[in-house]
Amino acid sequence: MISFFRRKKETLQTTETRTTPTDIPLTQREIIQTITRMQRELDRLKSVITNGKMDAAAEPNKVLEDALLSIQQRTDEDTQRNESEKVIEGVFDGEGMIGADGGRYDVPANYASKSKLVEGDILKLTINNMGAFVYKQIKPIERARLVGTLEQDEHSLQYAVEADGKKWKLLTASVTYFKGDVGDEVVFLIPAEGGSRSAAVENIIKR
């Protein structure tokens, strides 16, 4: 009888310490792919809610995913630390930076506009011991230059540029810097290959 209870106790202990699939940590690559898919679906839902239909800006985009994976392939560690600062590499997604650590970091609109950042550009974020965020563009993606017409959504007030039946979102800071008005001609930049949801304003020609 005693040996029976001992065997039963050992069985319970083995069951309690068994690792389930949910206990296994995700790899950094899996985290990045999951974040990219979630962002893609959120963009699709937002497009449906605001426009009542899917637009070109919500189409699947491999630019960001490929850029993030390239960072992973270059380094085993996505962050580098010393006593005074933390350094994170990531990719610009049109508004912010998706870090190789899976986090998303706000990029100042004025910096993005001035630097004419394009989706897929590789950035380096340095966070010093005072908490200051300093961005640097370290690997620009190959660009294509297009010309389109400036538009603005009457509900969200989001600026966009339309060309050849497609639309790309624009940073408000970029449009206001060039004092753009609806109907003006926009010279803009997008990735040379792959889709993108947003574009960088290179110049605005008054109508």
Buried (B, 14 or more C-beta within 10 A) or exposed (E): EEEEEEEEEEEEEEEEEEEEEEEEEEEBBEBBBEBBEEBBEEBBEEBEEEBEEEBBBBBEBBBBBBBBBBBBEEEEEBBEEEEEBBBBBBBBBBBBBBBBBBBBBEBEBEBBBEBBBBBBBBBBBBBEEEEEBEBEBEBBBEBEEBEBBBBBEEEEEBBBBBBEEBBBBBBBBBBEBBEBEEEBBBBBBBBEEBBBBBBBBBEBEEE
